[in-house]
Amino acid sequence: MTSSGEYTVSETARAAGISRQAYYKWLNRRLSLREQQEREVLEEIKRIENGIKIVLDTIRWFVY
């Protein structure tokens, strides 16, 4: 564990039962078309959610 309380890559990989190399290979992999589409959908959901929060906060501000 680092001085900031975070785990190192080596410690995390060991706890997961994988090598550091496997972790970095996974980290740097190319996303499949499906994964790319899922990320795009998730970003759109977050964008809509943020817009809804702004609208609701504005309504609350005017009501109170």
C-alpha positions in Angstrom: 0.0 0.0 0.0 1.3 3.4 -0.9 1.6 6.3 1.6 -1.6 7.8 0.2 -3.5 4.6 1.1 -3.8 3.2 -2.4 -2.8 -0.2 -3.5 -0.1 -0.7 -6.1 -0.7 -2.5 -9.4 1.4 -5.4 -8.2 -0.6 -5.8 -5.0 -3.9 -5.5 -6.8 -2.9 -8.0 -9.5 -1.7 -10.4 -6.9 -5.0 -10.2 -5.0 -6.8 -10.8 -8.2 -4.6 -13.8 -9.0 -3.2 -12.4 -12.3 0.2 -11.1 -13.4 1.0 -7.5 -13.8 1.6 -8.2 -17.5 -2.0 -9.6 -17.8 -3.4 -6.5 -16.2 -1.5 -4.2 -18.5 -2.5 -6.3 -21.5 -6.1 -6.0 -20.5 -5.8 -2.3 -19.7 -4.3 -1.5 -23.2 -6.6 -3.8 -25.2 -8.8 -2.6 -28.0 -12.4 -2.4 -27.2 -14.8 -4.6 -29.1 -17.6 -2.9 -31.1 -20.1 -3.9 -28.5 -18.0 -2.4 -25.7 -17.6 0.8 -27.7 -21.4 1.0 -28.2 -22.1 0.3 -24.5 -19.7 3.1 -23.5 -21.5 5.5 -25.9 -24.9 4.5 -24.5 -23.6 5.0 -21.0 -22.3 8.4 -21.8 -25.6 9.4 -23.3 -27.4 8.1 -20.2 -25.1 10.2 -18.0 -25.6 13.3 -20.2 -29.4 12.9 -19.9 -29.3 12.3 -16.2 -27.2 15.4 -15.7 -29.7 17.4 -17.7 -32.5 16.1 -15.6 -30.7 17.0 -12.4 -30.2 20.5 -13.6 -33.9 20.9 -14.5 -35.0 19.5 -11.1 -32.6 21.7 -9.2 -33.9 24.7 -11.1 -37.5 23.8 -10.3 -36.6 23.3 -6.6 -34.9 26.7 -6.6 -38.0 28.4 -7.9 -40.4 26.5 -5.7 -38.6 27.2 -2.5 
